[in-house]
Amino acid sequence: MKNFFKALIALFLLGSLQAHAAGTQYDIQVNGLACPFCAYNIEKKFKKIEGVQKVDVELEAGKVIVDTAEGTKLTEPQLIKLFKDAGFTLKGVTEKPL
């Protein structure tokens, strides 16, 4: 029974490491974010993109933070179009590994 729990813990830790191992976090500055409906609209657009794992919108900061899975890349032209189609203006993007 002791070995079962050790194996279960090892599998859990391995799965946790793989889930956060190699994705990318995008910190996106946006003009025009003003209300919860804006945030909801942006979240819906990002969640349609395969590989997007998490979307946080910080209205007061005019910032959208997007976490993607390994192998999923968001390009600046793609982001410009996404925000333009939603009625906003992309100010800048930084990215870092998760």
All heavy atoms as an XYZ file, in Angstrom:
756
protein
N       0.827     -1.193      0.000
C       0.000      0.000      0.000
C       0.870      1.254      0.000
O       0.531      2.238     -0.651
C      -0.916     -0.051      1.242
C      -1.952      1.024      1.233
S      -3.082      0.858     -0.144
C      -4.607      0.959      0.652
N       1.997      1.181      0.701
C       2.910      2.319      0.775
C       3.462      2.658     -0.614
O       3.559      3.824     -0.988
C       4.045      1.989      1.740
C       4.813      3.173      2.224
C       5.825      2.705      3.250
C       6.349      3.849      4.057
N       7.326      3.413      5.047
N       3.821      1.630     -1.384
C       4.335      1.849     -2.733
C       3.273      2.434     -3.656
O       3.585      3.216     -4.551
C       4.881      0.541     -3.324
C       6.196      0.139     -2.690
O       6.897      0.989     -2.147
N       6.519     -1.134     -2.740
N       2.021      2.055     -3.432
C       0.930      2.602     -4.231
C       0.847      4.114     -4.055
O       0.727      4.859     -5.024
C      -0.408      1.945     -3.833
C      -1.594      2.605     -4.465
C      -1.900      2.374     -5.800
C      -2.399      3.475     -3.739
C      -2.984      2.990     -6.390
C      -3.486      4.093     -4.332
C      -3.776      3.842     -5.650
N       0.925      4.575     -2.820
C       0.847      6.012     -2.560
C       2.064      6.749     -3.113
O       1.940      7.857     -3.631
C       0.678      6.292     -1.065
C      -0.705      5.995     -0.574
C      -0.937      4.990      0.339
C      -1.795      6.703     -1.062
C      -2.210      4.713      0.784
C      -3.078      6.433     -0.631
C      -3.285      5.429      0.293
N       3.239      6.132     -3.027
C       4.442      6.736     -3.610
C       4.287      6.892     -5.119
O       4.625      7.921     -5.694
C       5.681      5.901     -3.285
C       6.169      6.045     -1.872
C       7.429      5.226     -1.674
C       7.938      5.340     -0.268
N       9.155      4.538     -0.061
N       3.767      5.850     -5.761
C       3.572      5.900     -7.207
C       2.517      6.942     -7.573
O       2.677      7.690     -8.541
C       3.160      4.526     -7.735
N       1.461      7.025     -6.783
C       0.406      8.004     -7.035
C       0.942      9.430     -6.904
O       0.668     10.285     -7.742
C      -0.759      7.774     -6.063
C      -2.016      8.586     -6.294
C      -2.603      8.270     -7.669
C      -3.035      8.292     -5.208
N       1.734      9.665     -5.885
C       2.336     10.996     -5.685
C       3.285     11.320     -6.832
O       3.280     12.433     -7.357
C       3.045     11.074     -4.319
C       1.997     11.074     -3.197
C       3.925     12.317     -4.222
C       2.575     10.913     -1.811
N       4.085     10.356     -7.251
C       5.017     10.572     -8.362
C       4.271     10.915     -9.645
O       4.666     11.834    -10.373
C       5.887      9.335     -8.566
N       3.183     10.221     -9.933
C       2.383     10.516    -11.125
C       1.766     11.909    -11.046
O       1.750     12.648    -12.025
C       1.286      9.476    -11.313
C       1.725      8.126    -11.849
C       0.561      7.134    -11.824
C       2.262      8.268    -13.259
N       1.281     12.281     -9.876
C       0.700     13.608     -9.695
C       1.745     14.691     -9.938
O       1.504     15.659    -10.653
C       0.108     13.749     -8.285
C      -0.362     15.135     -7.981
C      -1.550     15.601     -8.513
C       0.392     15.979     -7.192
C      -1.984     16.886     -8.250
C      -0.030     17.260     -6.916
C      -1.221     17.726     -7.447
N       2.922     14.520     -9.347
C       3.985     15.518     -9.524
C       4.442     15.592    -10.974
O       4.662     16.676    -11.504
C       5.169     15.206     -8.607
C       4.915     15.393     -7.112
C       6.113     14.928     -6.310
C       4.578     16.836     -6.794
N       4.574     14.470    -11.628
C       4.979     14.447    -13.030
C       3.945     15.160    -13.892
O       4.286     15.974    -14.746
C       5.175     13.011    -13.516
C       5.613     12.836    -14.961
C       6.965     13.514    -15.194
C       5.696     11.377    -15.318
N       2.668     14.893    -13.663
C       1.604     15.562    -14.408
C       1.601     17.050    -14.166
O       1.400     17.851    -15.072
N       1.860     17.481    -12.937
C       1.894     18.912    -12.618
C       3.045     19.597    -13.334
O       2.903     20.702    -13.834
C       2.045     19.118    -11.108
O       0.905     18.640    -10.436
N       4.183     18.946    -13.376
C       5.336     19.530    -14.057
C       5.102     19.635    -15.552
O       5.445     20.639    -16.173
C       6.599     18.699    -13.788
C       7.145     18.759    -12.370
C       8.300     17.769    -12.222
C       7.591     20.163    -12.011
N       4.498     18.626    -16.139
C       4.250     18.655    -17.571
C       3.223     19.713    -17.936
O       3.331     20.353    -18.974
C       3.787     17.287    -18.056
C       4.891     16.261    -18.069
C       4.389     14.891    -18.483
O       3.195     14.624    -18.473
N       5.313     14.022    -18.835
N       2.236     19.925    -17.091
C       1.191     20.904    -17.391
C       1.745     22.322    -17.420
O       1.229     23.178    -18.100
C       0.064     20.789    -16.368
N       2.803     22.577    -16.663
C       3.352     23.923    -16.583
C       4.758     24.015    -17.176
O       5.432     25.008    -17.001
C       3.388     24.381    -15.127
C       2.031     24.453    -14.518
N       1.110     25.398    -14.869
C       1.426     23.670    -13.601
C      -0.002     25.212    -14.181
N       0.167     24.170    -13.410
N       5.192     22.986    -17.860
C       6.579     22.905    -18.283
C       6.975     23.880    -19.368
O       7.991     24.528    -19.257
C       6.893     21.477    -18.728
N       6.211     24.007    -20.440
C       6.790     24.711    -21.573
C       5.822     25.608    -22.326
O       5.999     25.834    -23.499
C       7.390     23.686    -22.529
N       4.827     26.108    -21.671
C       3.919     27.028    -22.347
C       4.494     28.435    -22.346
O       5.637     28.669    -21.964
N       3.697     29.368    -22.794
C       4.114     30.763    -22.861
C       3.042     31.636    -22.229
O       1.851     31.366    -22.377
C       4.315     31.196    -24.329
O       5.276     30.329    -24.934
C       4.799     32.626    -24.429
N       3.475     32.677    -21.533
C       2.548     33.668    -20.998
C       2.733     34.966    -21.767
O       3.848     35.461    -21.908
C       2.777     33.912    -19.516
C       1.770     34.898    -18.933
C       1.941     35.050    -17.450
O       2.853     35.718    -16.990
N       1.063     34.387    -16.700
N       1.629     35.487    -22.281
C       1.631     36.748    -23.017
C       1.016     37.833    -22.142
O      -0.085     37.665    -21.624
C       0.820     36.610    -24.315
C       1.433     35.641    -25.283
C       1.173     34.284    -25.204
C       2.297     36.095    -26.272
C       1.751     33.388    -26.088
C       2.878     35.203    -27.163
C       2.604     33.852    -27.064
O       3.178     32.974    -27.930
N       1.728     38.920    -21.970
C       1.259     40.083    -21.230
C       0.956     41.148    -22.277
O       1.871     41.687    -22.904
C       2.342     40.544    -20.259
C       1.844     41.583    -19.285
O       0.811     42.219    -19.542
O       2.514     41.776    -18.249
N      -0.319     41.417    -22.498
C      -0.752     42.239    -23.630
C      -1.375     43.539    -23.120
O      -2.342     43.507    -22.349
C      -1.782     41.464    -24.480
C      -1.224     40.083    -24.866
C      -2.198     42.271    -25.695
C      -2.275     39.104    -25.348
N      -0.839     44.668    -23.556
C      -1.392     45.975    -23.219
C      -2.376     46.382    -24.308
O      -2.063     46.290    -25.495
C      -0.277     47.020    -23.109
C       0.668     46.778    -21.953
C      -0.014     46.964    -20.609
O      -0.812     47.872    -20.429
N       0.282     46.082    -19.685
N      -3.572     46.846    -23.879
C      -4.649     47.131    -24.824
C      -5.296     48.475    -24.502
O      -5.537     48.784    -23.335
C      -5.735     46.025    -24.744
C      -6.833     46.268    -25.752
C      -5.122     44.658    -24.942
N      -5.589     49.268    -25.526
C      -6.367     50.499    -25.357
C      -7.844     50.177    -25.520
O      -8.216     49.433    -26.412
C      -5.999     51.546    -26.421
C      -4.729     52.277    -26.087
O      -4.312     52.356    -24.942
N      -4.090     52.812    -27.111
N      -8.677     50.771    -24.665
C     -10.113     50.672    -24.841
C     -10.845     49.721    -23.924
O     -12.064     49.659    -23.955
N     -10.109     48.963    -23.094
C     -10.794     48.058    -22.170
C     -11.432     48.885    -21.059
O     -10.746     49.598    -20.342
C      -9.801     47.063    -21.550
C      -9.217     46.015    -22.485
C      -8.189     45.171    -21.747
C     -10.297     45.131    -23.050
N     -12.764     48.783    -20.915
C     -13.415     49.661    -19.956
C     -14.465     48.985    -19.077
O     -14.797     49.518    -18.037
C     -14.065     50.827    -20.700
N     -14.984     47.841    -19.487
C     -16.101     47.273    -18.719
C     -16.016     45.748    -18.683
O     -15.279     45.143    -19.463
C     -17.425     47.705    -19.336
S     -17.722     46.997    -20.975
N     -16.774     45.123    -17.799
C     -16.784     43.656    -17.732
C     -17.214     42.999    -19.043
O     -16.731     41.926    -19.383
C     -17.786     43.349    -16.615
C     -17.748     44.556    -15.747
C     -17.537     45.715    -16.699
N     -18.095     43.651    -19.791
C     -18.492     43.090    -21.087
C     -17.295     43.042    -22.038
O     -17.135     42.086    -22.800
C     -19.639     43.897    -21.711
C     -20.105     43.327    -23.019
C     -20.842     42.160    -23.060
C     -19.773     43.944    -24.212
C     -21.266     41.616    -24.271
C     -20.185     43.405    -25.424
C     -20.932     42.244    -25.452
N     -16.438     44.074    -21.982
C     -15.206     44.086    -22.795
C     -14.349     42.868    -22.438
O     -13.835     42.173    -23.314
C     -14.394     45.349    -22.532
S     -15.209     46.889    -22.947
N     -14.185     42.643    -21.142
C     -13.367     41.523    -20.674
C     -13.943     40.196    -21.159
O     -13.213     39.326    -21.655
C     -13.276     41.542    -19.147
N     -15.242     40.042    -21.043
C     -15.899     38.807    -21.470
C     -15.716     38.579    -22.969
O     -15.426     37.466    -23.412
C     -17.384     38.873    -21.105
C     -18.176     37.687    -21.576
C     -18.013     36.433    -20.970
C     -19.085     37.800    -22.613
C     -18.731     35.335    -21.402
C     -19.808     36.706    -23.052
C     -19.631     35.479    -22.445
O     -20.339     34.391    -22.877
N     -15.859     39.636    -23.745
C     -15.694     39.555    -25.198
C     -14.278     39.093    -25.563
O     -14.091     38.228    -26.418
C     -16.004     40.923    -25.813
C     -16.053     40.893    -27.317
O     -16.255     39.854    -27.939
N     -15.857     42.049    -27.929
N     -13.281     39.672    -24.910
C     -11.887     39.290    -25.163
C     -11.647     37.833    -24.753
O     -11.015     37.066    -25.485
C     -10.921     40.231    -24.420
C     -11.002     41.647    -24.992
C      -9.498     39.702    -24.446
C     -10.595     41.777    -26.436
N     -12.133     37.453    -23.583
C     -11.951     36.074    -23.116
C     -12.538     35.082    -24.117
O     -11.915     34.062    -24.425
C     -12.595     35.883    -21.748
C     -11.833     36.543    -20.626
C     -12.554     36.436    -19.289
O     -13.448     35.565    -19.139
O     -12.217     37.221    -18.395
N     -13.730     35.361    -24.639
C     -14.360     34.467    -25.618
C     -13.497     34.316    -26.862
O     -13.340     33.212    -27.393
C     -15.742     34.995    -26.015
C     -16.821     34.697    -25.040
C     -18.224     35.072    -25.475
C     -18.391     35.682    -26.797
N     -19.749     36.058    -27.155
N     -12.938     35.414    -27.345
C     -12.116     35.356    -28.554
C     -10.863     34.508    -28.337
O     -10.483     33.718    -29.192
C     -11.757     36.760    -29.020
C     -12.953     37.507    -29.597
C     -12.531     38.741    -30.324
C     -13.697     39.398    -31.002
N     -14.309     38.619    -32.071
N     -10.216     34.683    -27.177
C      -9.005     33.905    -26.915
C      -9.312     32.432    -26.687
O      -8.540     31.566    -27.103
C      -8.228     34.477    -25.728
C      -7.287     35.580    -26.118
C      -7.582     36.895    -25.809
C      -6.123     35.306    -26.808
C      -6.728     37.921    -26.170
C      -5.266     36.321    -27.178
C      -5.558     37.627    -26.865
N     -10.411     32.127    -26.044
C     -10.732     30.727    -25.756
C     -11.077     29.939    -27.013
O     -11.073     28.716    -26.990
C     -11.827     30.642    -24.710
C     -11.303     31.056    -23.342
C     -12.325     30.940    -22.256
C     -11.691     31.330    -20.926
N     -12.628     31.218    -19.817
N     -11.332     30.622    -28.121
C     -11.569     29.941    -29.401
C     -10.254     29.482    -30.039
O     -10.261     28.690    -30.974
C     -12.302     30.863    -30.372
C     -13.745     31.106    -30.005
C     -14.412     32.027    -31.007
C     -15.852     32.296    -30.634
N     -16.506     33.214    -31.578
N      -9.123     29.993    -29.547
C      -7.821     29.644    -30.105
C      -7.322     28.369    -29.435
O      -7.186     28.311    -28.209
C      -6.801     30.793    -29.898
C      -7.296     32.073    -30.595
C      -5.423     30.378    -30.412
C      -6.460     33.302    -30.264
N      -7.054     27.365    -30.249
C      -6.560     26.105    -29.711
C      -5.224     26.315    -29.007
O      -4.329     26.983    -29.535
C      -6.388     25.086    -30.843
C      -6.039     23.708    -30.346
C      -5.985     22.682    -31.466
O      -6.659     22.884    -32.490
O      -5.266     21.697    -31.299
N      -5.096     25.777    -27.809
C      -3.856     25.883    -27.046
C      -3.869     26.990    -26.002
O      -2.974     27.057    -25.169
N      -4.874     27.853    -26.027
C      -4.991     28.873    -24.990
C      -5.550     28.189    -23.746
O      -6.602     27.569    -23.787
C      -5.889     30.049    -25.428
C      -6.211     30.959    -24.256
C      -5.210     30.840    -26.538
N      -4.812     28.304    -22.648
C      -5.201     27.617    -21.422
C      -5.884     28.531    -20.410
O      -6.728     28.084    -19.655
C      -3.971     26.984    -20.770
C      -3.347     25.915    -21.626
C      -2.111     25.326    -21.005
O      -1.322     26.016    -20.374
N      -1.934     24.032    -21.179
N      -5.484     29.797    -20.382
C      -6.002     30.706    -19.364
C      -5.984     32.133    -19.898
O      -5.047     32.527    -20.580
C      -5.125     30.605    -18.112
C      -5.567     31.440    -16.954
C      -4.637     31.218    -15.772
C      -4.977     32.146    -14.639
N      -3.996     32.072    -13.563
N      -7.025     32.893    -19.563
C      -7.109     34.296    -19.965
C      -7.541     35.113    -18.752
O      -8.563     34.811    -18.135
C      -8.134     34.513    -21.101
C      -8.187     35.981    -21.502
C      -7.828     33.639    -22.292
N      -6.765     36.121    -18.399
C      -7.115     37.053    -17.326
C      -7.131     38.450    -17.916
O      -6.178     38.847    -18.588
C      -6.095     37.004    -16.180
C      -6.171     35.718    -15.386
O      -7.293     35.263    -15.108
O      -5.101     35.183    -15.034
N      -8.190     39.191    -17.645
C      -8.291     40.567    -18.115
C      -8.266     41.488    -16.902
O      -9.072     41.328    -15.986
C      -9.583     40.795    -18.927
C      -9.669     42.241    -19.392
C      -9.645     39.840    -20.112
N      -7.326     42.421    -16.896
C      -7.222     43.410    -15.835
C      -7.674     44.750    -16.420
O      -6.889     45.456    -17.060
C      -5.789     43.489    -15.315
C      -5.309     42.191    -14.692
C      -3.856     42.247    -14.223
O      -3.231     43.338    -14.289
O      -3.356     41.197    -13.815
N      -8.954     45.064    -16.221
C      -9.542     46.255    -16.829
C      -8.813     47.537    -16.437
O      -8.511     48.367    -17.292
C     -11.020     46.366    -16.460
C     -11.943     45.334    -17.083
C     -13.350     45.474    -16.522
C     -11.954     45.468    -18.587
N      -8.567     47.718    -15.140
C      -7.958     48.962    -14.669
C      -6.567     49.186    -15.249
O      -6.161     50.320    -15.490
C      -7.916     48.981    -13.145
C      -9.299     49.059    -12.527
C      -9.269     48.928    -11.011
O      -8.186     48.969    -10.416
O     -10.359     48.783    -10.437
N      -5.852     48.099    -15.485
C      -4.500     48.198    -16.032
C      -4.495     48.177    -17.559
O      -3.458     48.413    -18.172
C      -3.635     47.053    -15.499
N      -5.639     47.874    -18.178
C      -5.689     47.756    -19.626
C      -4.811     46.620    -20.119
O      -4.127     46.733    -21.121
N      -4.875     45.501    -19.388
C      -3.973     44.388    -19.664
C      -4.741     43.084    -19.804
O      -5.710     42.841    -19.103
C      -2.984     44.262    -18.510
C      -1.911     43.237    -18.730
C      -1.038     42.957    -17.519
C      -0.556     44.148    -16.777
N       0.423     43.781    -15.731
N      -4.278     42.251    -20.735
C      -4.797     40.899    -20.907
C      -3.611     39.948    -20.770
O      -2.589     40.129    -21.426
C      -5.465     40.712    -22.290
C      -5.986     39.290    -22.448
C      -6.588     41.726    -22.487
N      -3.747     38.963    -19.896
C      -2.685     37.976    -19.684
C      -3.204     36.639    -20.187
O      -4.254     36.162    -19.748
C      -2.295     37.891    -18.202
C      -1.816     39.261    -17.718
C      -1.225     36.822    -17.994
C      -1.694     39.384    -16.232
N      -2.455     36.050    -21.122
C      -2.878     34.800    -21.764
C      -1.786     33.754    -21.580
O      -0.621     33.999    -21.908
C      -3.139     35.022    -23.277
C      -3.568     33.725    -23.937
C      -4.177     36.112    -23.493
N      -2.177     32.597    -21.049
C      -1.274     31.455    -20.936
C      -1.607     30.458    -22.030
O      -2.783     30.128    -22.230
C      -1.418     30.765    -19.576
C      -0.967     31.629    -18.410
O      -0.350     32.687    -18.642
O      -1.236     31.244    -17.257
N      -0.564     29.993    -22.718
C      -0.771     29.019    -23.790
C      -0.012     27.728    -23.499
O       0.959     27.722    -22.739
C      -0.304     29.565    -25.152
O       1.099     29.827    -25.101
C      -1.066     30.817    -25.534
N      -0.452     26.668    -24.125
C       0.201     25.369    -24.006
C       1.484     25.365    -24.826
O       1.694     26.211    -25.699
C      -0.742     24.274    -24.512
N       2.306     24.379    -24.547
C       3.532     24.188    -25.315
C       3.197     24.063    -26.792
O       2.251     23.380    -27.175
C       4.246     22.922    -24.845
C       5.506     22.613    -25.604
C       6.194     21.361    -25.105
O       5.622     20.637    -24.287
O       7.312     21.116    -25.566
N       3.947     24.773    -27.622
C       3.752     24.696    -29.059
C       2.729     25.687    -29.611
O       2.585     25.804    -30.815
N       2.022     26.382    -28.742
C       1.047     27.375    -29.191
C       1.696     28.748    -29.147
O       2.163     29.188    -28.104
C      -0.211     27.376    -28.299
O      -0.801     26.092    -28.354
C      -1.202     28.425    -28.754
N       1.753     29.403    -30.285
C       2.343     30.738    -30.385
C       1.291     31.723    -30.855
O       0.520     31.434    -31.763
C       3.520     30.752    -31.373
C       4.727     29.995    -30.891
C       5.406     30.764    -29.782
C       6.647     30.065    -29.307
N       7.178     30.688    -28.099
N       1.263     32.874    -30.224
C       0.405     33.970    -30.660
C       1.302     35.004    -31.319
O       2.274     35.463    -30.711
C      -0.328     34.588    -29.467
C      -1.197     33.638    -28.639
C      -1.792     34.363    -27.438
C      -2.302     33.043    -29.504
N       0.999     35.363    -32.547
C       1.831     36.327    -33.270
C       1.265     37.736    -33.107
O       0.065     37.915    -32.844
C       1.892     35.987    -34.768
O       0.582     36.131    -35.326
C       2.420     34.572    -35.002
N       2.114     38.726    -33.289
C       1.648     40.105    -33.182
C       0.568     40.427    -34.223
O      -0.457     41.026    -33.872
C       2.812     41.088    -33.264
C       2.389     42.487    -32.875
C       3.557     43.402    -32.607
O       4.637     42.946    -32.223
O       3.373     44.619    -32.795
N       0.749     40.034    -35.502
C      -0.332     40.292    -36.470
C      -1.657     39.623    -36.068
O      -2.727     40.204    -36.232
C       0.195     39.713    -37.782
C       1.683     39.735    -37.632
C       1.941     39.477    -36.173
N      -1.583     38.421    -35.531
C      -2.779     37.716    -35.069
C      -3.457     38.496    -33.930
O      -4.676     38.659    -33.917
C      -2.384     36.314    -34.588
C      -3.501     35.487    -34.013
C      -2.984     34.171    -33.429
O      -1.808     34.031    -33.099
N      -3.868     33.212    -33.297
N      -2.650     39.000    -32.989
C      -3.198     39.752    -31.859
C      -3.766     41.101    -32.306
O      -4.828     41.521    -31.829
C      -2.125     39.951    -30.793
C      -1.664     38.674    -30.087
C      -0.460     38.964    -29.189
C      -2.803     38.052    -29.295
N      -3.078     41.760    -33.220
C      -3.583     43.043    -33.747
C      -4.964     42.837    -34.350
O      -5.900     43.590    -34.067
C      -2.604     43.645    -34.782
C      -1.339     44.134    -34.084
C      -3.270     44.771    -35.566
C      -0.208     44.503    -35.033
N      -5.110     41.792    -35.164
C      -6.402     41.508    -35.807
C      -7.462     41.146    -34.769
O      -8.589     41.647    -34.835
C      -6.254     40.384    -36.829
C      -7.574     40.049    -37.523
C      -7.393     39.071    -38.643
C      -8.654     38.631    -39.334
N      -9.892     39.303    -39.111
N      -7.118     40.300    -33.808
C      -8.075     39.886    -32.788
C      -8.631     41.104    -32.050
O      -9.841     41.248    -31.886
C      -7.406     38.930    -31.798
C      -8.303     38.348    -30.715
C      -7.884     36.912    -30.422
C      -8.241     39.153    -29.435
N      -7.731     41.996    -31.611
C      -8.184     43.166    -30.858
C      -8.905     44.176    -31.751
O      -9.900     44.773    -31.332
C      -7.025     43.813    -30.100
C      -6.626     43.013    -28.891
C      -5.450     42.282    -28.879
C      -7.440     42.980    -27.772
C      -5.089     41.535    -27.767
C      -7.096     42.224    -26.660
C      -5.919     41.500    -26.657
N      -8.436     44.351    -32.967
C      -9.110     45.273    -33.894
C     -10.531     44.795    -34.177
O     -11.482     45.587    -34.153
C      -8.316     45.403    -35.196
C      -8.924     46.401    -36.170
C      -8.089     46.535    -37.418
C      -8.737     47.551    -38.354
N      -7.999     47.705    -39.590
N     -10.695     43.496    -34.441
C     -12.020     42.931    -34.695
C     -12.941     43.081    -33.483
O     -14.162     43.148    -33.627
C     -11.919     41.456    -35.083
C     -11.316     41.243    -36.459
O     -11.132     42.236    -37.208
O     -11.003     40.075    -36.789
N     -12.351     43.125    -32.280
C     -13.139     43.273    -31.053
C     -13.370     44.739    -30.683
O     -14.062     45.037    -29.720
C     -12.442     42.553    -29.904
N     -12.749     45.661    -31.443
C     -12.953     47.083    -31.187
C     -11.926     47.721    -30.267
O     -12.176     48.783    -29.702
N     -10.765     47.082    -30.136
C      -9.713     47.594    -29.257
C      -8.424     47.775    -30.049
O      -8.304     47.324    -31.175
C      -9.475     46.634    -28.087
C     -10.731     46.324    -27.328
C     -11.395     45.124    -27.527
C     -11.272     47.231    -26.436
C     -12.559     44.833    -26.849
C     -12.444     46.951    -25.754
C     -13.089     45.745    -25.959
N      -7.442     48.422    -29.410
C      -6.159     48.649    -30.062
C      -5.043     48.017    -29.235
O      -4.917     48.297    -28.036
C      -5.871     50.164    -30.192
O      -6.958     50.766    -30.887
C      -4.582     50.411    -30.949
N      -4.249     47.183    -29.873
C      -3.093     46.566    -29.235
C      -2.010     47.611    -29.046
O      -1.634     48.303    -29.987
C      -2.571     45.428    -30.113
C      -1.321     44.712    -29.620
C      -1.642     43.865    -28.406
C      -0.738     43.855    -30.728
N      -1.515     47.763    -27.804
C      -0.429     48.704    -27.524
C       0.928     48.004    -27.498
O       1.923     48.578    -27.919
C      -0.656     49.378    -26.169
C      -1.726     50.442    -26.208
C      -2.040     51.031    -24.855
C      -0.855     51.409    -24.010
N      -1.242     52.018    -22.733
N       0.967     46.788    -26.965
C       2.236     46.089    -26.882
C       2.065     44.697    -26.293
O       1.074     44.408    -25.629
N       3.063     43.859    -26.550
C       3.030     42.476    -26.085
C       4.402     42.091    -25.568
O       5.418     42.387    -26.208
C       2.679     41.502    -27.235
C       2.647     40.061    -26.736
C       1.391     41.871    -27.903
N       4.424     41.442    -24.413
C       5.645     40.790    -23.952
C       5.300     39.334    -23.695
O       4.153     39.009    -23.377
C       6.208     41.435    -22.667
O       5.220     41.400    -21.640
C       6.638     42.870    -22.911
N       6.275     38.476    -23.854
C       6.034     37.055    -23.619
C       7.168     36.466    -22.809
O       8.297     36.943    -22.873
C       5.829     36.297    -24.915
C       6.980     36.314    -25.886
C       6.662     35.569    -27.161
O       6.109     36.183    -28.077
O       6.986     34.365    -27.245
N       6.802     35.450    -22.015
C       7.801     34.758    -21.212
C       7.373     33.302    -21.057
O       6.175     32.995    -21.096
C       7.978     35.415    -19.853
C       6.761     35.348    -18.957
C       7.008     36.032    -17.638
C       5.746     35.960    -16.781
N       5.914     36.584    -15.494
N       8.329     32.421    -20.886
C       7.982     31.017    -20.702
C       7.283     30.817    -19.366
O       7.571     31.522    -18.399
C       9.321     30.287    -20.731
C      10.372     31.317    -20.832
C       9.752     32.655    -20.931
N       6.375     29.868    -19.328
C       5.704     29.519    -18.067
C       6.587     28.639    -17.231
O       7.423     27.939    -17.690
C       4.380     28.799    -18.350
C       3.265     29.670    -18.876
C       2.072     28.800    -19.270
C       2.826     30.662    -17.826
